[in-house]
Amino acid sequence: MKVSGFTFCRDAVRFDYPIVESIRSILPIVDEYVVNVGKCDDGTLELVRSIGDPKIRIVESVWDDSLIREGRVFGAQQDIALAHCSGDWAFCLQADEVVHEDDLPTIRAAMERYLDQSHVVGLIFRMWHFKGDYWSLDPWMYRKATRIVRTRVGVRSATDGCDFVAVGSSTMLKATPDARLIPARIFHYGWVKDARVLEAKLQFQISRHDGEHLSSEQIAEQATLRARYPQYDILREFRGTHPGVMHERVNRAARLRTRSNRWFNWKFYREIFAHGFKG
């Protein structure tokens, strides 16, 4: 069994993505790691090169910034990396996602288990979304995502790269019988940033999702609001351990602000009423 890791990134330094930690987190269980680096001037390419692992294969690309609808540019760039994977399985970790070392044996075993079951084309992970700091989980964000796919069977990224679909289908693999949920986690750190950095990142992302129908002023307004973490007071407290590759970042970080017990916060019950209790 050969396993490829793959990802795409641009402006990883400017937007403070933990791309190095992300790549390193699954290097022990992949045979190659394809990194599609978009052209930029913040040192992202040099940062990826600095990892210095022979498994890493860098592909350079130029993003089509005219794609400003539904996050299409992200799916397109993810597919460029996927197309260069030569393994039986391709393990996608986006630039702000990290895997815990405790889960690596389970992930490897799952790929071996389903290798000869050709009807299984994707493996689904539980998503843990950190918001504001490393001690706060948002249980209302999407809870599962396909992150390992079989190669050479007509699988491509969903429009914005958040999951995968079979060619000719619009249904995400995680919602089909062609994928299997495995007992492993993705630690998503995309919302753990300095507010100014997060606001700049959100402006870029929103412009690539909704740039056709939102003005620059509306995009800036949405980014500013989200960067204030309006749900912080009702987030779930995280008491577990982070992946080892993240310890340096976690050790130098601080909590965003003081948070009272959410069970005594009326906003928590409002969220439950609107979206259900998610944890």
MOWO-V152051 format. One record per backbone hydrogen bond with DSSP energy under -1.0 kcal/mol. CO is the residue of the C=O (numbers start at 1). NH is the residue of the N-H. E is the energy in kcal/mol with one decimal. If there is no record, write none. Layout:
co:nh:e
CO:NH:E
CO:NH:E
This chain:
co:nh:e
2:88:-2.6
2:89:-1.5
3:31:-3.3
3:32:-1.1
4:91:-3.8
5:34:-3.1
6:93:-1.9
7:36:-2.6
9:38:-3.1
11:15:-2.3
12:17:-2.6
13:16:-1.1
17:19:-1.6
18:22:-2.6
19:23:-2.5
20:24:-2.5
21:25:-1.6
23:26:-1.1
26:29:-1.6
27:30:-1.0
32:5:-2.8
33:57:-3.1
34:7:-1.9
35:59:-2.8
36:9:-2.4
37:61:-2.0
43:47:-2.2
44:48:-2.3
45:49:-2.3
46:50:-1.8
48:51:-1.3
49:52:-1.3
53:56:-1.7
55:33:-2.7
57:35:-2.5
59:37:-2.9
61:39:-2.1
63:65:-1.2
64:67:-1.8
66:68:-1.3
68:212:-1.0
69:72:-1.8
71:74:-1.2
71:75:-1.3
72:76:-2.3
73:77:-1.9
74:78:-2.1
75:79:-2.1
76:80:-1.3
77:81:-1.5
78:82:-2.3
79:83:-2.4
81:84:-1.1
82:85:-1.8
88:151:-1.8
89:4:-2.8
90:149:-2.4
91:6:-2.4
94:97:-2.4
96:189:-3.1
98:187:-3.0
100:103:-1.7
103:107:-2.4
104:108:-2.6
105:109:-2.4
106:110:-2.1
107:111:-2.1
108:112:-2.0
109:113:-2.6
110:114:-2.2
114:117:-1.3
116:118:-1.1
117:120:-2.5
121:150:-2.4
122:180:-2.1
123:147:-2.1
123:148:-1.4
124:182:-2.6
125:145:-1.8
126:186:-2.6
128:188:-3.2
129:138:-2.7
131:133:-1.1
135:238:-2.1
136:131:-2.3
137:236:-2.6
143:127:-2.6
145:125:-2.9
147:92:-3.3
148:123:-2.6
149:90:-2.7
154:167:-3.5
156:165:-2.9
158:161:-1.8
163:158:-2.7
164:173:-3.3
165:156:-2.7
166:169:-2.5
172:175:-2.1
173:176:-2.3
176:179:-1.0
178:121:-2.9
178:122:-1.1
180:124:-3.2
182:184:-2.4
184:126:-2.4
186:128:-2.8
187:98:-2.1
188:130:-2.6
189:192:-2.0
191:132:-2.2
194:198:-2.9
195:199:-2.4
196:200:-1.8
197:201:-2.4
198:202:-2.9
199:203:-2.1
200:204:-1.7
201:205:-2.6
202:206:-3.2
203:207:-1.9
204:208:-1.1
206:210:-3.5
208:71:-1.8
209:70:-2.9
210:213:-1.2
210:214:-1.4
215:219:-2.4
216:220:-2.2
217:221:-2.2
218:222:-2.4
219:223:-2.4
220:224:-2.3
221:225:-2.1
222:226:-2.4
223:227:-2.2
225:228:-1.1
226:229:-1.8
229:232:-1.9
231:234:-2.1
232:235:-1.6
236:137:-3.1
243:246:-2.0
244:247:-1.5
246:250:-2.6
247:251:-2.9
248:252:-1.2
250:253:-1.4
261:264:-1.7
262:265:-1.9
265:268:-1.3
266:270:-1.8
267:271:-2.0
268:272:-1.9
269:273:-2.5
270:274:-1.9
271:275:-3.0
272:276:-2.6
